[in-house]
Amino acid sequence: MRRREFIALLGSVAVVARPFAVRAQQELPVVGFANSSSALSQALMVAAYRKGLEEAGYVEGKNVLIESRWADGQYDRLPEFMADLIKRKVAVIMAGGPPAALAAKAATSTIPVVFTTGDNPVQTGLVTSLSRPGGNVTGVNVLYTDLESKKLGLLRDVVPQVGLVAALVNQTRPVATSQTAELQAAAQKFGQRIQIINVATEQDLEPAFASMVQLKVGALLQGADPFFNTVRDQIVSLAARHAIPAIYFLREFADIGGLVSYGPSQTDAYRFAGGYTARILKGEKPADLPVTQSATFEFVINLKTAQALGLVVPLTMQVAADEAIE
């Protein structure tokens, strides 16, 4: 065969082979990853989710594709995201955070949905029961509720004799009423004065902290909400600027300078959700996969921040903490 003919033949093979490669890539199952928060705030959770997939044999780009959508705390964008993912005929929707989970549930009754949620999934209507979820939805219940009393107790241990405690709540959430009631019940248990402060957008943060200063708030308790995770840098920065000791619902806040955090491990929840996604990709049905509840809780103290605030953290608390950041 002449050299010119050989090169022409190689070119024709390449032209034929490329469509096959593209088609093979397109035929991989696609997971629609829709999240209530931001990509930056959820980087560790995305890594944990991928790890859960990989442990079950699915590697992104090799035998599964992931289409991501981020609401950045703007929950009204989620229905549009879900509609788009459904159009793309994704095999599974991974819905991170209560608003995303509810949006996925409302958008489809046929495409399997795996969620992580901090709200009670039975009370919010995601599933009929934890053990037998039914329908096309299952996932992980990340237990943020029923923790306000524990968080308030820890805050009072770090800031003894605190007068007024502010509590941040996002009133746009369906569970805001029950969350507020839980905070007030916790305050009543300790005989603690508490002021609920509503924050729903990034623009609300500066006025909220200005109000705390005006009210002479002695400490801050942050309610659990995906939006707060989206703006965690701003919240921690404002608390530091106004010298307000605060307890947060995720360890990521303490990692970047927040005083104390207590709550479930999000990375564990997302890793488990990745495993459930893999099981569904292999043919299992969400209705047969019981909703699991997070079992790992993290208590983190930032001793550097405590020192900057002039606080002495009791040694017993330092010993009890999962991590004391120096």
Sequence and secondary structure as in RCSB ss.txt:
>XXXX:A:sequence
MRRREFIALLGSVAVVARPFAVRAQQELPVVGFANSSSALSQALMVAAYRKGLEEAGYVEGKNVLIESRWADGQY
DRLPEFMADLIKRKVAVIMAGGPPAALAAKAATSTIPVVFTTGDNPVQTGLVTSLSRPGGNVTGVNVLYTDLESK
KLGLLRDVVPQVGLVAALVNQTRPVATSQTAELQAAAQKFGQRIQIINVATEQDLEPAFASMVQLKVGALLQGAD
PFFNTVRDQIVSLAARHAIPAIYFLREFADIGGLVSYGPSQTDAYRFAGGYTARILKGEKPADLPVTQSATFEFV
INLKTAQALGLVVPLTMQVAADEAIE
>XXXX:A:secstr
  HHHHHHHHHHHHHHHHHHHHHHHHTS EEEEEESS TTTTHHHHHHHHHHHHHTT  BTTTBEEEEEE TT G
GGHHHHHHHHHHTT SEEEEESHHHHHHHHHH SSS EEEEESS TTTTTS S SS   TTEEEEE   TT HHH
HHHHHHHHSTT  EEEEEE TTSTTHHHHHHHHHHHHHHHT EEEEEE  SGGGHHHHHHHHHHHT  EEEE   
HHHHHTHHHHHHHHHHTT  EEESSHHHHHTT SEEEEE HHHHHHHHHHHHHHHHTT  GGGS  EE   EEEE
EEHHHHHHTT    HHHHHHSSEEE 
